[in-house]
Amino acid sequence: MRADHDILVEIPGVKPPAVRILNASTLETIWASICFLPMPRPQHQLLERQFSGPCAERDVIRHLAANPVLVLPVGEHEVRISWANSTGEPE
């Protein structure tokens, strides 16, 4: 059984911090928010796969299990994703 977890998502200079449920829909929404930003084509393709690929949710969970914050460069900006609770663990 899969449990959804709250994450804190921030795109400094584009979107303020917001708590969301970590699921495929949330990751696709993040992608929709950043896909228009200027960035090199290889970075665009990598981020598209990161946020809308078949393993996107699993990959974010794996990263957050090992690191407190996932930081992905997006052109001149970045996306920051972390667990929303204060302990840094999924609830």
N, C-alpha and C positions, 0 to 999 in steps of 0.2 A: 504494500500500500504506500502511495506517495503522499507526503504532506507538503503543503505549500508553506513557504516561509516568507516573513516580511523582510524586505531589503530597503536600504536607503539609497536613492539614486540622485546624483547631482551632476549637472553639466554646467560648471562655472561659466558665467557669462552668457549662457543660453537658457538654462532651466534651473530654478532654485531647487534645493533639496526637497525630496518628497519620499514618503514611505509608500511602497507598493508591495504587492504579493509577487514573489518570484514564480513566474510561470511563462509559458511561451507567448501569451498575449502581451504581457508587460515588456518582454524583450523585443517583440516586434514593434511595440509603441516607441520604445527607446530608439530603435533603428529608424522609424519614421520621423523622429525628431531630429536626427543627426544626418540622415542620408543626403540632405540638400547642402550641407556645409562643404566648402571647398576643401578637397583633400586629393592626394595622388590616387590614381586608379587602383594600384595594388592595395593601398590602405582601405579604399572603399570596398573592394572585394573581400578583404580580410574581415572587416567589421560587419559586412552583410552576413557573412558566414557565422561570425561570432554571435550575432543577435537574432538571426532567423534560420540558421542551419538546424538540421535534425537533432543535434546534440547540444544546442545552445544552453538550455537550462541545466543540464548535467555538467557542462563545462564550467559554468559560473559557480555552481555548488562546489565542484572540486577545487576551483581556485580559492574560494572563500574559506574552505576547510583548511587550507594551507597558509593563507595570507589574510590579514584583516581587511584589506581594501583591494579591489580590482580596479586598476587605473588603465584606461585605454585611450591613447591619443587619437584625436579626431581633428585633423588639420591643425589649426592653431589652438584648439580647445582640447578638453579631455572629458571622458565619462568616468565618474567615480561611483562604484557600487560597493556597499558593505552591508553586513547584517544590521537590521534596524534596532535590535535590542542592545543594551549596554554591555552585555557579556561577550559579544562577538561570536555567539553561537546561534545556530538556527533554533527557533522556538518550536 
